[in-house]
Amino acid sequence: MWLLDKLLTSVIRRGHMIVTDHDGKIYEYGASEGGEPPLKIRLTNRKASSHIARHPQVGAGEAFMWSWLVIDPPYDIRDLVLFFTMNSKQQGDKAIQAQGPLKKLAERALAAADSINPKGKARRNAEHTYNLTRRLYELFLDEDRQYTMAYFRDTNRTLEQAQLDKKAHIAAKMYIQPGMRILDIGCGWGGFALYLARNYDVEVLGVALAPDQIAFCQERAEEAGVADKVKFQLTDYRDVTGTFDRISSVGLLEHVGTPHYPEFFAHTNRLLKGDGVMFSHCCGRSGPPGHTDAWTRKYIFPGGYIPALSELVTQSEKHGWQVADVEAMRFHYAHTLEEWYKRTVKHREEITELYDEQFYRMWLFYLAGAEQSFRHGSMVNWQVLYVKDRAAIPMTRDYMLEEAERLRSVEEAPVWSLGAGNREAAE
C-alpha cells in the first residue's frame, strides 16, 4: 500500500478520501469541504494497491472491473475518476500514466506498434469496437445512435437535441449544393448520411468496417425510402474509387493510426474533386503528440490514437491539402460522455444480462475515464475543413452560421424512446 499511499498523498489536495486496504487498515487523504461526505474506497484484494499504483490508468480500470476496488455509496466510479483527476490536473496526465522510465518506454513502444493498421487489422479493430450487440448502443446513445461528440449549444438541452445540432453544425460547414456526391468515411450507424439525404438533394456513399453497422445502415436507408440515393458499403476507405464533391469523416481519424496518415490524406485527395471540400471531426489533443493509454487500447479502441492538431496539419499539407477552417470543440464531449454514463447506469440490469457484471464495470470506467480527459484533461475535438482550392468555400464564416440556423429550424429533435429522467438516473 505504501506506493499507492505515496501517490495519493502527493495528489489529493481538495476534498476528502478514505481508503480501506484489504487488511482493514485505513488511510485518509485531504479534508472535508462544505459538509460533503468523504469518498470511501475499499480494496478487496491484497494485490489491488500495487496494481493501481504502478500504472494508475490500467491498474485502476482493471481493479474496478475485477471488483478489487469498490466505491461505497453515495459515490460511484465516475465520482472517483473525476475526484482524482480534478486533483491531479495540475500535474497533467503524468499522475495517471505508467510509473517508472522503463514502463513508460515500453508503453510508448507498444502504442506505436499498435497504431499500425493494415486493412485486415483495421477491420478486426472495427469489429471489436462496433460489432457489439445493437441493443447495447441503443441503451446509452441518443435516438440516432451518434457515437461521437454532441454539440451542446446549451448544456441543459437533451442529448438528442445536442446531436441534432452537431449534424447541423457539420453540414453547414461543408457548404453542400444540390446534386453533389458525398463520401462519408466511417459512417457509423448511418445517421449523418441520412441527415444529409433529408436536408439536401444529394447522393451519399457511407463506408465502414463493422458488418453489423453496415447492415443496420442499409436497413435504415430502406426504411426511410432513400436506398437509391444513400448507399452503405462494408469497405475500407482505401478501397473506395471514383470522385466526390464532398468528403466527411466523423470519428474516423482516431482509428487510422499515425503511420497511415500519409495514406489517408493522399487517397482522399485523389477521391475529391478539385473544387471539393473535405470535413474531418475527431477527438484531439490540445497539446503536442502523445500516445493512447494501454487500458483504452486493450479494452475499448485497439489500434486507436487521438491526434494533435500539428500532426493533422503537417501530414495534410504534404499531400496537396490546404486547411481552410479549424475549430477546437472544448468540453462538449465531457457533457456527451456524462449523458452516456447516466444512460448506461439507468440500464445496468439489461447490460449485465447482455454481457456480465465485469463488462458493465468496464464500460462505466471507459465512459468515466473518457469524460475526465475532456473535462479535466487536455482532450478536445478538432473540426477541420480541408480544400484543394481556397476558393471552394466563401471568404467568411457567415455561410456556416446562416446554414446551421436554417437547418436547426427545419427539424425537431426526437424524444429518447427508452424513457425520460436519464439525467437523474445516476444522481
Buried (B, 14 or more C-beta within 10 A) or exposed (E): BEEBBEBBEEBBEEBBBBBBBBEEEEBEBBEEEEEEEBBBBBBBBEEBBEBBBBBBBBBBBBBBBBEBBBBBEEBBBBBBBBBBBBBBBEEEBEBBBBBEEEBBEEBEEBBBEBBEBEEEBBBBBBBBBBBBEBEBBBBBBBBBBBBBBBBBBEEEBBBBBBBBBBBBBBBBBBBBEEEBBBBBBBBBBBBBBBBBBEBBEBBBBBBBBBBBBBEBBBEBBEEBEBBEBBBBBBBBBBEBEEEBBBBBBBBBBBBBBBBBBEBBBBBBBEBBBEEBBBBBBBBBBEBEBBBBBBBBBBBBBBBBBBBBBEBBBEBBEEBEBEBBBEBEBEBBBBBBBBBBBBBBBBBBEBBBEBBEEBBBBBBBBBBBBBBBBBBBBBBBBBBBBBBBEEEBBEEEEEBBEEBBEEBBEEEEBBEBEBEEEBBEBBE
